[in-house]
Amino acid sequence: MGTAKGCSCFRSGLDSTAMNTLAVTVALLMLAGCGNAANDPLQGTWCTESSGPRMMQVSFHGDAWEMLTMRTLNGLMAVEVDSGTYSESGSTITLTATSSSCQGLQSVTKTTAATFSSGGGYLTLNLGGTALQFRFGQFILDTTEIGCLDSQNNFTPNPIGPVP
């Protein structure tokens, strides 16, 4: 059964390939302190604490970002994957999508501006008037299926593709 176990202070590697179905083997390494880079409040992996229909995880490493939007569906963890590059200016970030598992199924926004704030192990992203709160850490993923979630939480399997 597909699961995403709690937002924790663990790190793992997710092989984001263009395969529709993949098993994610997670190698865990407990990090002392579980903090992010002191000189850049975005760096690291952040996840939502929501137990609602969707869970999210966002990672910032160097000038790259990756966002996973997840929900349990028919015994699998359905995962939408978006990634690209970002730039930061004060409390504003500009996300540029370079790949998405929704490409070809629905419109993928190429560039998005957001404001952010962080402190106390939390990151708040304000995307188009919607504030999303994340906590430092990441989900531990089990068997997943890559694809696209629509606004009604319907899932369509789809490989990760480039965003033109």
C-alpha positions as CSV (number, residue, x, y, z in Angstrom):
1,M,0.0,0.0,0.0
2,G,1.3,3.5,-0.9
3,T,2.0,5.7,2.0
4,A,3.7,9.0,2.9
5,K,4.7,8.7,6.5
6,G,4.7,12.0,8.5
7,C,6.7,15.1,7.9
8,S,9.9,14.3,9.7
9,C,13.4,15.5,10.1
10,F,14.7,12.7,7.8
11,R,16.3,13.1,4.4
12,S,16.0,10.6,1.5
13,G,16.6,10.5,-2.2
14,L,13.7,10.4,-4.7
15,D,14.6,9.2,-8.2
16,S,12.3,11.4,-10.3
17,T,12.3,9.5,-13.6
18,A,9.8,9.7,-16.4
19,M,8.4,6.3,-15.4
20,N,4.7,6.1,-14.7
21,T,5.1,3.7,-11.8
22,L,8.1,3.4,-9.7
23,A,9.1,2.0,-6.4
24,V,11.0,4.5,-4.3
25,T,13.7,3.0,-2.2
26,V,14.4,5.4,0.6
27,A,17.8,5.5,2.3
28,L,17.4,7.4,5.5
29,L,20.0,9.5,7.3
30,M,19.1,11.2,10.5
31,L,20.4,14.7,10.5
32,A,21.6,16.2,13.8
33,G,19.7,19.4,14.5
34,C,17.5,19.0,11.5
35,G,18.0,22.6,10.4
36,N,18.5,24.4,7.2
37,A,21.3,26.6,5.9
38,A,21.6,29.6,8.1
39,N,22.5,31.9,5.2
40,D,19.5,31.0,3.1
41,P,16.2,30.3,4.8
42,L,14.8,28.5,1.8
43,Q,17.5,25.8,1.4
44,G,16.4,22.3,2.4
45,T,13.2,20.2,2.2
46,W,9.9,21.3,3.7
47,C,6.6,19.4,4.0
48,T,3.0,20.2,5.0
49,E,1.5,18.9,8.2
50,S,-1.9,18.6,6.7
51,S,-3.8,15.4,6.9
52,G,-6.3,16.6,4.3
53,P,-6.7,15.0,0.8
54,R,-3.4,16.5,-0.4
55,M,0.1,16.7,1.2
56,M,2.9,18.7,-0.3
57,Q,6.7,18.7,-0.1
58,V,9.0,21.4,-1.5
59,S,12.8,21.3,-1.8
60,F,15.2,24.1,-2.5
61,H,18.8,23.1,-3.3
62,G,21.2,25.6,-4.9
63,D,19.1,27.3,-7.5
64,A,16.8,24.3,-8.1
65,W,13.4,23.5,-6.6
66,E,11.1,20.5,-6.7
67,M,7.5,20.3,-5.4
68,L,5.7,17.0,-4.8
69,T,1.9,17.1,-4.4
70,M,0.7,13.8,-3.0
71,R,-2.5,12.0,-2.1
72,T,-3.3,8.3,-1.4
73,L,-5.3,6.7,-4.2
74,N,-6.3,3.1,-4.5
75,G,-3.5,1.8,-2.4
76,L,-0.8,3.9,-4.1
77,M,0.7,7.3,-3.3
78,A,-0.3,9.4,-6.3
79,V,2.5,12.0,-6.8
80,E,2.5,15.1,-9.0
81,V,6.1,16.3,-9.6
82,D,7.0,19.8,-10.6
83,S,10.6,21.1,-10.7
84,G,12.8,23.8,-12.1
85,T,15.0,26.8,-11.1
86,Y,14.3,29.7,-8.8
87,S,15.7,33.1,-7.9
88,E,15.3,35.0,-4.7
89,S,15.1,38.7,-4.0
90,G,14.4,39.7,-0.4
91,S,11.2,37.9,0.6
92,T,10.1,37.2,-3.0
93,I,11.0,34.1,-5.0
94,T,10.4,33.5,-8.7
95,L,9.9,29.8,-9.6
96,T,10.5,28.8,-13.2
97,A,9.2,25.3,-14.1
98,T,11.4,23.2,-16.3
99,S,9.6,19.8,-15.9
100,S,6.2,18.6,-14.7
101,S,4.2,15.4,-14.6
102,C,1.2,17.5,-15.7
103,Q,2.8,18.5,-19.0
104,G,0.5,17.6,-21.8
105,L,-2.5,17.0,-19.6
106,Q,-3.2,20.5,-18.3
107,S,-1.6,24.0,-18.5
108,V,1.6,24.3,-16.6
109,T,2.5,27.8,-15.4
110,K,6.1,28.4,-16.6
111,T,6.9,31.2,-14.1
112,T,5.4,32.0,-10.7
113,A,6.2,34.6,-8.2
114,A,5.7,34.0,-4.5
115,T,6.5,35.7,-1.2
116,F,7.9,33.7,1.7
117,S,8.7,34.0,5.4
118,S,10.5,31.5,7.6
119,G,11.3,31.1,11.2
120,G,11.1,28.5,14.0
121,G,11.5,25.6,11.6
122,Y,8.6,26.7,9.4
123,L,8.3,28.2,5.9
124,T,5.2,30.0,4.6
125,L,4.8,30.5,0.9
126,N,2.2,32.9,-0.4
127,L,1.3,31.7,-3.9
128,G,-1.3,33.9,-5.5
129,G,-3.1,34.8,-2.3
130,T,-3.0,31.3,-0.9
131,A,-0.6,30.8,2.1
132,L,0.9,27.4,2.4
133,Q,2.8,26.5,5.6
134,F,5.5,23.9,5.6
135,R,7.7,22.5,8.3
136,F,11.4,21.6,7.8
137,G,11.6,17.8,7.0
138,Q,10.3,15.4,4.4
139,F,7.9,12.6,3.9
140,I,9.1,9.0,3.7
141,L,7.6,7.7,0.5
142,D,6.6,4.1,-0.2
143,T,5.4,2.8,-3.6
144,T,4.3,5.7,-5.7
145,E,2.7,6.5,-9.1
146,I,3.8,9.6,-11.0
147,G,1.1,11.7,-12.7
148,C,-1.1,14.7,-12.5
149,L,-3.7,15.8,-9.9
150,D,-6.5,18.1,-11.0
151,S,-8.4,20.6,-8.9
152,Q,-10.9,18.0,-7.8
153,N,-8.1,15.6,-6.7
154,N,-8.6,13.3,-9.7
155,F,-5.3,11.6,-10.7
156,T,-4.1,10.7,-14.2
157,P,-0.8,8.7,-14.5
158,N,1.6,10.6,-16.7
159,P,5.4,10.7,-17.1
160,I,7.5,13.7,-16.1
161,G,8.1,15.9,-19.2
162,P,9.8,19.2,-20.0
163,V,7.9,22.4,-19.8
164,P,8.4,24.4,-23.0
